[in-house]
Amino acid sequence: MMATFCDILCIEGVPGSGKTTLAGNVQNRCASENIKSFWVVEEKKDHPITPAELRRLSNRDDFDVRCLRSWASFIDRLDQVAILDGCAFQSTVRFLLASDRSVEFIRHYVKRWEALLGDAKAKLVFLYLPDLLGEMNNRVFAIRGEDWVRKVSGYVAGTPYAIRKCLSGRQGMAKFWSQYQDLCLDLMAGLGIPVLQIQVSEENRGSLHDQVYSWAFERHS
């Protein structure tokens, strides 16, 4: 590994928060600063941590163990900075929530994940939307389009968590993501790794990559 202040940068947030755009911009900044890095998009079919075949097993009882095993293998092979979009929480915690695992179970999973990081200099950025339900209704649904809304709302409605909570349709999906965001904020309060929470607004969307790059990769007194 190169000598940097961050080996693994996890960028998290609900759909529409801007995590994918931010991850790509931070990776471009790393390249311009001659920091060897790579960026992995959350839903990449052959994702090095949560590939499609693993995500399809999210309802299995051993999904958490499989995720941790995959993380351990990834960390062992790491030889440059990894910028991970939606991998720390959205491709794991979100599935555990959707499977209706208890908060204590999910909290224990996150603690085991953090312990796996070991000496890797991991940092986590979380982009949150203070008025998430309003953002979903007024911006995210329009940007993502009706096909995405139908696909994701259908997925959410069929999950054990949504069935128990009676969440369905567009508003049920929005409530699911709101409850997921609340869970993530609660989980981050117990983390020992550095965490940067950013409230996303129209005013700061375009400059977030400079803020995140500085926080993750530059020395601060």
TIVOLUM-685367 format. One record per residue: residue number from 1; x, y, z of N, C-alpha, C in turn. Coordinates in Angstrom, 2 decimals. Layout:
residues N
R / i / nX / nY / nZ / caX / caY / caZ / cX / cY / cZ
R / NUM / X / Y / Z / X / Y / Z / X / Y / Z $
...
This chain:
residues 221
R / i / nX / nY / nZ / caX / caY / caZ / cX / cY / cZ
R / 1 / 0.83 / -1.20 / 0.00 / 0.00 / 0.00 / 0.00 / 0.87 / 1.26 / 0.00 $
R / 2 / 0.40 / 2.29 / -0.68 / 1.06 / 3.58 / -0.61 / 0.81 / 4.19 / 0.76 $
R / 3 / 1.67 / 5.11 / 1.18 / 1.48 / 5.80 / 2.45 / 0.45 / 6.90 / 2.26 $
R / 4 / -0.77 / 6.65 / 2.65 / -1.83 / 7.65 / 2.58 / -2.51 / 7.70 / 3.94 $
R / 5 / -3.42 / 8.64 / 4.08 / -4.18 / 8.75 / 5.32 / -5.46 / 7.94 / 5.26 $
R / 6 / -5.67 / 7.22 / 4.19 / -6.88 / 6.42 / 4.03 / -6.61 / 5.30 / 3.03 $
R / 7 / -6.89 / 4.07 / 3.41 / -6.76 / 2.92 / 2.50 / -8.11 / 2.51 / 1.91 $
R / 8 / -9.16 / 2.65 / 2.71 / -10.51 / 2.27 / 2.29 / -11.44 / 3.44 / 2.61 $
R / 9 / -12.05 / 4.00 / 1.57 / -13.01 / 5.09 / 1.75 / -14.38 / 4.57 / 1.37 $
R / 10 / -15.25 / 4.43 / 2.35 / -16.62 / 3.96 / 2.12 / -17.54 / 5.17 / 2.03 $
R / 11 / -18.28 / 5.26 / 0.95 / -19.22 / 6.36 / 0.75 / -20.63 / 5.78 / 0.74 $
R / 12 / -21.43 / 6.25 / 1.69 / -22.76 / 5.69 / 1.90 / -23.84 / 6.76 / 1.83 $
R / 13 / -25.06 / 6.31 / 1.64 / -26.20 / 7.21 / 1.59 / -27.35 / 6.53 / 0.88 $
R / 14 / -28.53 / 7.06 / 1.02 / -29.70 / 6.48 / 0.38 / -29.66 / 6.80 / -1.12 $
R / 15 / -30.48 / 6.11 / -1.93 / -30.56 / 6.45 / -3.35 / -30.89 / 7.93 / -3.55 $
R / 16 / -30.15 / 8.57 / -4.44 / -30.40 / 9.97 / -4.71 / -29.60 / 10.93 / -3.87 $
R / 17 / -28.83 / 10.40 / -2.91 / -28.03 / 11.29 / -2.06 / -26.78 / 11.79 / -2.76 $
R / 18 / -26.35 / 11.09 / -3.82 / -25.18 / 11.53 / -4.59 / -23.92 / 10.75 / -4.32 $
R / 19 / -24.04 / 9.57 / -3.71 / -22.83 / 8.84 / -3.33 / -22.05 / 8.34 / -4.55 $
R / 20 / -22.72 / 7.92 / -5.59 / -22.01 / 7.42 / -6.77 / -21.26 / 8.54 / -7.47 $
R / 21 / -21.92 / 9.68 / -7.65 / -21.25 / 10.84 / -8.25 / -20.06 / 11.27 / -7.40 $
R / 22 / -20.25 / 11.31 / -6.10 / -19.17 / 11.71 / -5.19 / -18.01 / 10.73 / -5.28 $
R / 23 / -18.28 / 9.44 / -5.27 / -17.21 / 8.44 / -5.33 / -16.39 / 8.61 / -6.60 $
R / 24 / -17.05 / 8.80 / -7.73 / -16.33 / 8.98 / -8.99 / -15.48 / 10.24 / -8.98 $
R / 25 / -16.02 / 11.32 / -8.43 / -15.26 / 12.58 / -8.39 / -14.06 / 12.48 / -7.46 $
R / 26 / -14.21 / 11.79 / -6.33 / -13.09 / 11.61 / -5.42 / -12.00 / 10.75 / -6.06 $
R / 27 / -12.41 / 9.72 / -6.79 / -11.42 / 8.88 / -7.47 / -10.68 / 9.68 / -8.54 $
R / 28 / -11.37 / 10.54 / -9.24 / -10.70 / 11.41 / -10.22 / -9.70 / 12.34 / -9.54 $
R / 29 / -10.07 / 12.86 / -8.39 / -9.15 / 13.73 / -7.65 / -7.92 / 12.95 / -7.19 $
R / 30 / -8.14 / 11.72 / -6.73 / -7.00 / 10.88 / -6.34 / -6.05 / 10.68 / -7.51 $
R / 31 / -6.60 / 10.42 / -8.69 / -5.77 / 10.21 / -9.87 / -4.97 / 11.46 / -10.19 $
R / 32 / -5.59 / 12.63 / -10.05 / -4.88 / 13.88 / -10.35 / -3.78 / 14.17 / -9.34 $
R / 33 / -3.90 / 13.58 / -8.15 / -2.88 / 13.77 / -7.10 / -1.90 / 12.60 / -7.04 $
R / 34 / -1.95 / 11.73 / -8.05 / -1.06 / 10.57 / -8.15 / -1.21 / 9.60 / -6.98 $
R / 35 / -2.42 / 9.47 / -6.47 / -2.73 / 8.46 / -5.47 / -3.34 / 7.27 / -6.20 $
R / 36 / -2.69 / 6.12 / -6.13 / -3.20 / 4.93 / -6.80 / -4.49 / 4.48 / -6.11 $
R / 37 / -5.54 / 4.43 / -6.86 / -6.84 / 4.10 / -6.27 / -7.74 / 3.46 / -7.32 $
R / 38 / -8.79 / 2.84 / -6.83 / -9.82 / 2.32 / -7.72 / -11.17 / 2.53 / -7.06 $
R / 39 / -12.19 / 2.66 / -7.88 / -13.55 / 2.92 / -7.43 / -14.43 / 1.76 / -7.88 $
R / 40 / -15.24 / 1.25 / -6.94 / -16.15 / 0.16 / -7.27 / -17.58 / 0.63 / -7.06 $
R / 41 / -18.38 / 0.55 / -8.11 / -19.79 / 0.93 / -8.04 / -20.56 / -0.16 / -7.31 $
R / 42 / -21.51 / 0.26 / -6.50 / -22.27 / -0.64 / -5.63 / -22.85 / -1.86 / -6.35 $
R / 43 / -23.51 / -1.65 / -7.48 / -24.24 / -2.74 / -8.12 / -23.45 / -3.45 / -9.22 $
R / 44 / -22.13 / -3.28 / -9.22 / -21.28 / -3.97 / -10.19 / -21.49 / -5.49 / -10.06 $
R / 45 / -21.73 / -6.14 / -11.19 / -22.07 / -7.56 / -11.15 / -20.97 / -8.39 / -10.52 $
R / 46 / -19.71 / -8.11 / -10.87 / -18.59 / -8.86 / -10.31 / -17.89 / -8.06 / -9.21 $
R / 47 / -18.67 / -7.41 / -8.38 / -18.14 / -6.61 / -7.27 / -17.17 / -7.45 / -6.45 $
R / 48 / -16.01 / -6.89 / -6.06 / -15.02 / -7.69 / -5.33 / -15.43 / -8.08 / -3.91 $
R / 49 / -16.46 / -7.43 / -3.37 / -16.93 / -7.78 / -2.02 / -18.34 / -8.34 / -2.05 $
R / 50 / -19.25 / -7.65 / -2.69 / -20.64 / -8.09 / -2.73 / -21.09 / -8.29 / -4.18 $
R / 51 / -20.58 / -9.35 / -4.83 / -20.99 / -9.61 / -6.21 / -22.47 / -10.00 / -6.28 $
R / 52 / -22.99 / -10.04 / -7.49 / -24.41 / -10.32 / -7.67 / -24.83 / -11.63 / -7.03 $
R / 53 / -23.97 / -12.66 / -7.14 / -24.37 / -13.95 / -6.57 / -24.47 / -13.91 / -5.06 $
R / 54 / -23.69 / -13.06 / -4.40 / -23.81 / -12.91 / -2.95 / -25.06 / -12.11 / -2.60 $
R / 55 / -25.32 / -11.05 / -3.35 / -26.52 / -10.24 / -3.06 / -27.79 / -11.07 / -3.20 $
R / 56 / -27.77 / -12.06 / -4.10 / -28.95 / -12.91 / -4.27 / -29.19 / -13.81 / -3.06 $
R / 57 / -28.22 / -13.93 / -2.18 / -28.35 / -14.78 / -0.99 / -28.71 / -13.97 / 0.25 $
R / 58 / -29.19 / -12.75 / 0.05 / -29.39 / -11.84 / 1.19 / -30.43 / -12.33 / 2.18 $
R / 59 / -31.32 / -13.23 / 1.77 / -32.33 / -13.74 / 2.70 / -31.87 / -14.96 / 3.48 $
R / 60 / -30.67 / -15.44 / 3.19 / -30.17 / -16.61 / 3.90 / -29.70 / -16.25 / 5.30 $
R / 61 / -29.79 / -17.21 / 6.19 / -29.40 / -16.96 / 7.58 / -27.93 / -16.63 / 7.73 $
R / 62 / -27.10 / -17.14 / 6.80 / -25.66 / -16.93 / 6.91 / -25.15 / -15.79 / 6.02 $
R / 63 / -26.07 / -14.92 / 5.58 / -25.66 / -13.82 / 4.71 / -24.62 / -12.94 / 5.38 $
R / 64 / -24.80 / -12.65 / 6.66 / -23.84 / -11.81 / 7.37 / -22.46 / -12.44 / 7.40 $
R / 65 / -22.39 / -13.73 / 7.63 / -21.10 / -14.44 / 7.68 / -20.44 / -14.42 / 6.31 $
R / 66 / -21.22 / -14.62 / 5.27 / -20.69 / -14.60 / 3.91 / -20.13 / -13.21 / 3.57 $
R / 67 / -20.83 / -12.17 / 3.99 / -20.35 / -10.81 / 3.74 / -19.03 / -10.56 / 4.45 $
R / 68 / -18.94 / -10.96 / 5.69 / -17.71 / -10.75 / 6.46 / -16.54 / -11.53 / 5.86 $
R / 69 / -16.80 / -12.73 / 5.42 / -15.76 / -13.53 / 4.78 / -15.26 / -12.85 / 3.50 $
R / 70 / -16.19 / -12.30 / 2.75 / -15.82 / -11.62 / 1.50 / -15.02 / -10.36 / 1.79 $
R / 71 / -15.43 / -9.61 / 2.82 / -14.68 / -8.43 / 3.22 / -13.25 / -8.79 / 3.62 $
R / 72 / -13.09 / -9.86 / 4.41 / -11.76 / -10.28 / 4.86 / -10.86 / -10.60 / 3.69 $
R / 73 / -11.40 / -11.31 / 2.70 / -10.63 / -11.65 / 1.51 / -10.23 / -10.39 / 0.73 $
R / 74 / -11.15 / -9.45 / 0.62 / -10.87 / -8.20 / -0.09 / -9.74 / -7.43 / 0.60 $
R / 75 / -9.81 / -7.30 / 1.90 / -8.80 / -6.55 / 2.65 / -7.43 / -7.19 / 2.50 $
R / 76 / -7.39 / -8.52 / 2.51 / -6.10 / -9.22 / 2.38 / -5.44 / -8.95 / 1.03 $
R / 77 / -6.24 / -8.71 / 0.00 / -5.71 / -8.51 / -1.35 / -5.44 / -7.04 / -1.68 $
R / 78 / -5.83 / -6.14 / -0.82 / -5.81 / -4.71 / -1.13 / -4.38 / -4.20 / -1.28 $
R / 79 / -4.10 / -3.54 / -2.42 / -2.76 / -2.99 / -2.65 / -2.79 / -1.54 / -3.12 $
R / 80 / -3.96 / -0.92 / -3.11 / -4.09 / 0.50 / -3.40 / -5.38 / 1.00 / -2.76 $
R / 81 / -5.57 / 2.29 / -2.78 / -6.73 / 2.88 / -2.12 / -8.02 / 2.41 / -2.80 $
R / 82 / -8.96 / 1.95 / -1.99 / -10.27 / 1.51 / -2.50 / -11.33 / 2.54 / -2.14 $
R / 83 / -12.07 / 2.99 / -3.14 / -13.20 / 3.89 / -2.93 / -14.46 / 3.08 / -3.22 $
R / 84 / -15.22 / 2.82 / -2.17 / -16.34 / 1.89 / -2.25 / -17.66 / 2.64 / -2.11 $
R / 85 / -18.47 / 2.52 / -3.12 / -19.76 / 3.21 / -3.21 / -20.86 / 2.26 / -2.73 $
R / 86 / -21.39 / 2.52 / -1.53 / -22.54 / 1.75 / -1.05 / -22.23 / 0.34 / -0.59 $
R / 87 / -20.97 / 0.03 / -0.33 / -20.60 / -1.34 / 0.01 / -20.64 / -1.62 / 1.50 $
R / 88 / -20.27 / -0.65 / 2.31 / -20.19 / -0.89 / 3.75 / -21.58 / -1.10 / 4.37 $
R / 89 / -22.56 / -0.31 / 3.94 / -23.90 / -0.39 / 4.53 / -24.98 / -0.83 / 3.54 $
R / 90 / -25.03 / -0.17 / 2.38 / -26.19 / -0.39 / 1.52 / -26.26 / -1.80 / 0.95 $
R / 91 / -25.12 / -2.42 / 0.70 / -25.14 / -3.78 / 0.15 / -25.10 / -4.84 / 1.24 $
R / 92 / -25.15 / -4.42 / 2.51 / -25.12 / -5.37 / 3.62 / -26.19 / -5.01 / 4.65 $
R / 93 / -26.02 / -3.89 / 5.33 / -26.97 / -3.46 / 6.35 / -28.37 / -3.33 / 5.77 $
R / 94 / -28.47 / -2.76 / 4.60 / -29.81 / -2.59 / 3.98 / -30.48 / -3.94 / 3.76 $
R / 95 / -29.72 / -4.94 / 3.31 / -30.30 / -6.27 / 3.10 / -30.69 / -6.92 / 4.43 $
R / 96 / -29.88 / -6.71 / 5.47 / -30.22 / -7.27 / 6.78 / -31.49 / -6.63 / 7.32 $
R / 97 / -31.63 / -5.31 / 7.13 / -32.87 / -4.64 / 7.53 / -34.06 / -5.17 / 6.74 $
R / 98 / -33.90 / -5.28 / 5.43 / -34.99 / -5.76 / 4.59 / -35.41 / -7.18 / 4.96 $
R / 99 / -34.44 / -7.98 / 5.44 / -34.74 / -9.35 / 5.87 / -35.34 / -9.40 / 7.27 $
R / 100 / -35.54 / -8.22 / 7.87 / -36.17 / -8.07 / 9.17 / -35.31 / -8.61 / 10.30 $
R / 101 / -33.98 / -8.48 / 10.14 / -33.10 / -8.81 / 11.26 / -33.22 / -7.71 / 12.31 $
R / 102 / -33.01 / -8.08 / 13.56 / -33.15 / -7.12 / 14.65 / -32.05 / -6.06 / 14.59 $
R / 103 / -32.33 / -4.92 / 15.21 / -31.32 / -3.87 / 15.27 / -30.08 / -4.37 / 16.00 $
R / 104 / -30.27 / -5.15 / 17.05 / -29.12 / -5.68 / 17.78 / -28.29 / -6.61 / 16.90 $
R / 105 / -28.95 / -7.42 / 16.10 / -28.22 / -8.31 / 15.17 / -27.41 / -7.47 / 14.19 $
R / 106 / -28.03 / -6.44 / 13.63 / -27.34 / -5.60 / 12.65 / -26.19 / -4.85 / 13.31 $
R / 107 / -26.41 / -4.36 / 14.52 / -25.35 / -3.65 / 15.24 / -24.16 / -4.60 / 15.50 $
R / 108 / -24.44 / -5.84 / 15.82 / -23.38 / -6.82 / 16.06 / -22.62 / -7.10 / 14.76 $
R / 109 / -23.36 / -7.18 / 13.64 / -22.70 / -7.36 / 12.35 / -21.73 / -6.22 / 12.07 $
R / 110 / -22.17 / -4.98 / 12.30 / -21.33 / -3.82 / 12.01 / -20.08 / -3.83 / 12.90 $
R / 111 / -20.22 / -4.25 / 14.14 / -19.06 / -4.34 / 15.02 / -18.06 / -5.37 / 14.51 $
R / 112 / -18.56 / -6.50 / 14.04 / -17.66 / -7.52 / 13.48 / -17.00 / -7.01 / 12.20 $
R / 113 / -17.75 / -6.26 / 11.39 / -17.17 / -5.68 / 10.17 / -16.06 / -4.71 / 10.53 $
R / 114 / -16.30 / -3.86 / 11.51 / -15.28 / -2.89 / 11.90 / -14.03 / -3.60 / 12.42 $
R / 115 / -14.21 / -4.67 / 13.18 / -13.06 / -5.41 / 13.70 / -12.24 / -6.02 / 12.57 $
R / 116 / -12.91 / -6.42 / 11.49 / -12.21 / -7.00 / 10.34 / -11.26 / -6.01 / 9.69 $
R / 117 / -11.58 / -4.73 / 9.77 / -10.76 / -3.72 / 9.10 / -9.34 / -3.68 / 9.64 $
R / 118 / -9.19 / -4.05 / 10.91 / -7.86 / -4.17 / 11.50 / -7.03 / -2.91 / 11.34 $
R / 119 / -5.84 / -3.10 / 10.74 / -4.91 / -1.98 / 10.58 / -5.18 / -1.15 / 9.32 $
R / 120 / -6.14 / -1.58 / 8.50 / -6.48 / -0.78 / 7.32 / -7.02 / 0.57 / 7.75 $
R / 121 / -6.53 / 1.61 / 7.12 / -6.98 / 2.96 / 7.47 / -8.30 / 3.23 / 6.74 $
R / 122 / -9.39 / 2.83 / 7.38 / -10.71 / 2.96 / 6.76 / -11.41 / 4.20 / 7.28 $
R / 123 / -12.14 / 4.86 / 6.39 / -12.96 / 6.02 / 6.76 / -14.31 / 5.87 / 6.06 $
R / 124 / -15.32 / 6.47 / 6.67 / -16.68 / 6.34 / 6.14 / -17.32 / 7.71 / 6.01 $
R / 125 / -17.87 / 7.97 / 4.84 / -18.63 / 9.19 / 4.57 / -20.10 / 8.81 / 4.42 $
R / 126 / -20.96 / 9.53 / 5.10 / -22.40 / 9.26 / 4.96 / -23.10 / 10.53 / 4.52 $
R / 127 / -23.76 / 10.46 / 3.38 / -24.53 / 11.58 / 2.85 / -25.99 / 11.40 / 3.28 $
R / 128 / -26.50 / 12.35 / 4.04 / -27.87 / 12.17 / 4.50 / -28.75 / 13.33 / 4.05 $
R / 129 / -30.01 / 12.99 / 3.88 / -31.02 / 13.96 / 3.44 / -31.94 / 14.23 / 4.61 $
R / 130 / -31.93 / 15.45 / 5.17 / -32.73 / 15.73 / 6.37 / -34.23 / 15.57 / 6.14 $
R / 131 / -34.71 / 15.94 / 4.97 / -36.12 / 15.76 / 4.62 / -36.20 / 14.67 / 3.57 $
R / 132 / -35.90 / 13.45 / 3.99 / -35.77 / 12.38 / 3.01 / -37.07 / 12.09 / 2.29 $
R / 133 / -38.18 / 12.05 / 2.99 / -39.46 / 11.77 / 2.34 / -39.77 / 12.84 / 1.29 $
R / 134 / -39.51 / 14.10 / 1.63 / -39.74 / 15.16 / 0.66 / -38.80 / 15.06 / -0.53 $
R / 135 / -37.53 / 14.74 / -0.28 / -36.56 / 14.58 / -1.36 / -36.97 / 13.45 / -2.30 $
R / 136 / -37.40 / 12.34 / -1.73 / -37.83 / 11.22 / -2.56 / -38.98 / 11.62 / -3.46 $
R / 137 / -39.97 / 12.28 / -2.89 / -41.17 / 12.64 / -3.65 / -40.92 / 13.76 / -4.65 $
R / 138 / -40.09 / 14.72 / -4.27 / -39.94 / 15.92 / -5.10 / -38.76 / 15.86 / -6.07 $
R / 139 / -37.77 / 15.00 / -5.80 / -36.58 / 15.01 / -6.66 / -36.15 / 13.62 / -7.12 $
R / 140 / -35.98 / 12.69 / -6.16 / -35.39 / 11.40 / -6.49 / -36.26 / 10.61 / -7.46 $
R / 141 / -37.56 / 10.53 / -7.20 / -38.44 / 9.77 / -8.08 / -38.39 / 10.31 / -9.51 $
R / 142 / -38.35 / 11.64 / -9.63 / -38.32 / 12.25 / -10.97 / -37.01 / 11.96 / -11.68 $
R / 143 / -35.90 / 12.02 / -10.94 / -34.59 / 11.79 / -11.55 / -34.42 / 10.33 / -11.95 $
R / 144 / -34.83 / 9.42 / -11.08 / -34.63 / 7.99 / -11.35 / -35.62 / 7.45 / -12.38 $
R / 145 / -36.79 / 8.02 / -12.47 / -37.76 / 7.59 / -13.48 / -38.71 / 6.51 / -12.98 $
R / 146 / -39.81 / 6.35 / -13.69 / -40.87 / 5.44 / -13.27 / -40.42 / 3.99 / -13.27 $
R / 147 / -39.57 / 3.58 / -14.21 / -39.12 / 2.19 / -14.24 / -38.37 / 1.85 / -12.95 $
R / 148 / -37.49 / 2.77 / -12.52 / -36.75 / 2.55 / -11.27 / -37.70 / 2.53 / -10.08 $
R / 149 / -38.65 / 3.44 / -10.05 / -39.60 / 3.51 / -8.94 / -40.39 / 2.22 / -8.84 $
R / 150 / -40.88 / 1.71 / -9.96 / -41.66 / 0.47 / -9.95 / -40.80 / -0.71 / -9.50 $
R / 151 / -39.57 / -0.77 / -10.02 / -38.68 / -1.89 / -9.68 / -38.35 / -1.89 / -8.19 $
R / 152 / -37.92 / -0.75 / -7.66 / -37.47 / -0.70 / -6.27 / -38.65 / -0.78 / -5.31 $
R / 153 / -39.76 / -0.13 / -5.64 / -40.92 / -0.22 / -4.74 / -41.45 / -1.65 / -4.70 $
R / 154 / -41.37 / -2.35 / -5.82 / -41.78 / -3.76 / -5.84 / -40.87 / -4.62 / -5.01 $
R / 155 / -39.55 / -4.36 / -5.12 / -38.58 / -5.10 / -4.29 / -38.86 / -4.86 / -2.82 $
R / 156 / -38.99 / -3.59 / -2.43 / -39.18 / -3.25 / -1.02 / -40.45 / -3.89 / -0.48 $
R / 157 / -41.55 / -3.79 / -1.24 / -42.84 / -4.30 / -0.76 / -42.79 / -5.80 / -0.47 $
R / 158 / -41.91 / -6.53 / -1.16 / -41.83 / -7.98 / -0.98 / -40.89 / -8.42 / 0.11 $
R / 159 / -40.22 / -7.50 / 0.78 / -39.26 / -7.89 / 1.82 / -40.00 / -8.18 / 3.13 $
R / 160 / -39.44 / -9.08 / 3.96 / -40.08 / -9.37 / 5.25 / -40.29 / -8.14 / 6.11 $
R / 161 / -39.34 / -7.22 / 6.09 / -39.46 / -6.00 / 6.89 / -40.66 / -5.18 / 6.44 $
R / 162 / -40.79 / -4.96 / 5.13 / -41.89 / -4.15 / 4.60 / -43.23 / -4.83 / 4.83 $
R / 163 / -43.26 / -6.13 / 4.71 / -44.52 / -6.85 / 4.94 / -44.97 / -6.66 / 6.39 $
R / 164 / -44.02 / -6.79 / 7.33 / -44.37 / -6.60 / 8.75 / -44.80 / -5.17 / 9.03 $
R / 165 / -44.15 / -4.21 / 8.36 / -44.43 / -2.79 / 8.59 / -45.55 / -2.24 / 7.70 $
R / 166 / -46.08 / -3.11 / 6.82 / -47.15 / -2.70 / 5.90 / -46.68 / -1.54 / 5.00 $
R / 167 / -45.48 / -1.67 / 4.44 / -44.94 / -0.66 / 3.53 / -45.14 / -1.12 / 2.09 $
R / 168 / -45.80 / -0.31 / 1.31 / -46.02 / -0.67 / -0.10 / -46.12 / 0.59 / -0.94 $
R / 169 / -45.92 / 0.41 / -2.24 / -46.02 / 1.53 / -3.17 / -44.89 / 2.54 / -3.01 $
R / 170 / -45.06 / 3.68 / -3.65 / -44.03 / 4.72 / -3.64 / -43.75 / 5.22 / -2.22 $
R / 171 / -44.82 / 5.46 / -1.48 / -44.63 / 5.99 / -0.13 / -44.05 / 4.95 / 0.82 $
R / 172 / -44.41 / 3.70 / 0.60 / -43.82 / 2.63 / 1.40 / -42.33 / 2.52 / 1.16 $
R / 173 / -41.93 / 2.66 / -0.12 / -40.51 / 2.62 / -0.44 / -39.79 / 3.81 / 0.21 $
R / 174 / -40.37 / 4.99 / 0.12 / -39.74 / 6.18 / 0.70 / -39.59 / 6.01 / 2.21 $
R / 175 / -40.59 / 5.44 / 2.86 / -40.50 / 5.23 / 4.31 / -39.42 / 4.20 / 4.64 $
R / 176 / -39.28 / 3.17 / 3.80 / -38.23 / 2.18 / 4.03 / -36.86 / 2.85 / 4.02 $
R / 177 / -36.60 / 3.68 / 3.01 / -35.29 / 4.34 / 2.93 / -35.11 / 5.33 / 4.07 $
R / 178 / -36.18 / 5.96 / 4.52 / -36.07 / 6.86 / 5.66 / -35.68 / 6.10 / 6.92 $
R / 179 / -36.29 / 4.94 / 7.11 / -35.97 / 4.12 / 8.29 / -34.57 / 3.53 / 8.17 $
R / 180 / -34.16 / 3.20 / 6.96 / -32.79 / 2.73 / 6.74 / -31.79 / 3.84 / 7.07 $
R / 181 / -32.05 / 5.06 / 6.63 / -31.15 / 6.18 / 6.93 / -31.06 / 6.39 / 8.44 $
R / 182 / -32.18 / 6.34 / 9.15 / -32.17 / 6.50 / 10.60 / -31.32 / 5.41 / 11.26 $
R / 183 / -31.44 / 4.18 / 10.76 / -30.65 / 3.08 / 11.31 / -29.16 / 3.33 / 11.08 $
R / 184 / -28.79 / 3.77 / 9.90 / -27.38 / 4.04 / 9.60 / -26.82 / 5.12 / 10.52 $
R / 185 / -27.57 / 6.18 / 10.73 / -27.12 / 7.25 / 11.62 / -26.91 / 6.71 / 13.04 $
R / 186 / -27.78 / 5.83 / 13.47 / -27.64 / 5.22 / 14.79 / -26.40 / 4.33 / 14.84 $
R / 187 / -26.17 / 3.54 / 13.81 / -25.02 / 2.64 / 13.79 / -23.70 / 3.41 / 13.79 $
R / 188 / -23.66 / 4.51 / 13.05 / -22.42 / 5.28 / 12.96 / -22.02 / 5.90 / 14.30 $
R / 189 / -22.99 / 6.14 / 15.16 / -22.68 / 6.72 / 16.47 / -21.81 / 5.78 / 17.30 $
R / 190 / -21.83 / 4.48 / 16.99 / -21.04 / 3.53 / 17.74 / -19.76 / 3.09 / 17.06 $
R / 191 / -19.43 / 3.67 / 15.92 / -18.23 / 3.27 / 15.20 / -16.98 / 3.93 / 15.78 $
R / 192 / -15.86 / 3.20 / 15.67 / -14.58 / 3.75 / 16.10 / -13.76 / 4.33 / 14.97 $
R / 193 / -14.09 / 3.95 / 13.72 / -13.37 / 4.50 / 12.58 / -13.84 / 5.93 / 12.33 $
R / 194 / -13.02 / 6.74 / 11.66 / -13.45 / 8.12 / 11.36 / -14.69 / 8.14 / 10.46 $
R / 195 / -15.64 / 8.98 / 10.84 / -16.89 / 9.11 / 10.10 / -17.13 / 10.58 / 9.80 $
R / 196 / -17.51 / 10.87 / 8.55 / -17.89 / 12.23 / 8.15 / -19.32 / 12.18 / 7.67 $
R / 197 / -20.21 / 12.83 / 8.42 / -21.61 / 12.92 / 8.01 / -21.83 / 14.27 / 7.34 $
R / 198 / -22.42 / 14.21 / 6.15 / -22.66 / 15.44 / 5.39 / -24.14 / 15.57 / 5.07 $
R / 199 / -24.72 / 16.67 / 5.47 / -26.10 / 16.96 / 5.10 / -26.11 / 17.52 / 3.68 $
R / 200 / -26.72 / 16.81 / 2.78 / -26.68 / 17.17 / 1.36 / -27.76 / 18.20 / 1.04 $
R / 201 / -27.36 / 19.20 / 0.27 / -28.30 / 20.22 / -0.18 / -27.97 / 20.59 / -1.61 $
R / 202 / -28.84 / 21.32 / -2.24 / -28.58 / 21.77 / -3.60 / -27.35 / 22.68 / -3.64 $
R / 203 / -27.11 / 23.39 / -2.56 / -26.00 / 24.34 / -2.52 / -24.64 / 23.65 / -2.45 $
R / 204 / -24.55 / 22.50 / -1.79 / -23.22 / 21.89 / -1.62 / -22.95 / 20.67 / -2.49 $
R / 205 / -23.92 / 20.23 / -3.27 / -23.73 / 19.01 / -4.06 / -22.48 / 19.09 / -4.95 $
R / 206 / -22.24 / 20.21 / -5.56 / -21.15 / 20.32 / -6.51 / -19.76 / 20.39 / -5.92 $
R / 207 / -19.66 / 20.62 / -4.63 / -18.33 / 20.80 / -4.01 / -17.99 / 19.72 / -2.99 $
R / 208 / -18.81 / 18.71 / -2.87 / -18.60 / 17.71 / -1.84 / -17.29 / 16.94 / -2.03 $
R / 209 / -16.89 / 16.73 / -3.29 / -15.68 / 15.92 / -3.52 / -14.44 / 16.60 / -2.97 $
R / 210 / -14.37 / 17.94 / -3.03 / -13.22 / 18.64 / -2.45 / -13.20 / 18.48 / -0.94 $
R / 211 / -14.35 / 18.60 / -0.31 / -14.44 / 18.45 / 1.14 / -14.04 / 17.03 / 1.55 $
R / 212 / -14.55 / 16.04 / 0.85 / -14.29 / 14.65 / 1.21 / -12.83 / 14.29 / 0.93 $
R / 213 / -12.30 / 14.73 / -0.20 / -10.89 / 14.42 / -0.49 / -9.99 / 15.00 / 0.59 $
R / 214 / -10.21 / 16.26 / 0.94 / -9.40 / 16.90 / 1.96 / -9.50 / 16.14 / 3.29 $
R / 215 / -10.68 / 15.78 / 3.68 / -10.89 / 15.07 / 4.96 / -10.22 / 13.70 / 4.95 $
R / 216 / -10.31 / 12.99 / 3.83 / -9.83 / 11.61 / 3.78 / -8.33 / 11.50 / 3.53 $
R / 217 / -7.76 / 12.40 / 2.73 / -6.40 / 12.16 / 2.22 / -5.38 / 13.22 / 2.58 $
R / 218 / -5.80 / 14.31 / 3.17 / -4.82 / 15.35 / 3.51 / -4.59 / 15.41 / 5.01 $
R / 219 / -3.36 / 15.76 / 5.39 / -3.03 / 15.87 / 6.81 / -3.64 / 17.14 / 7.39 $
R / 220 / -4.18 / 16.99 / 8.58 / -4.76 / 18.14 / 9.27 / -4.13 / 18.23 / 10.65 $
R / 221 / -3.77 / 19.44 / 11.03 / -3.15 / 19.63 / 12.35 / -4.21 / 19.59 / 13.46 $
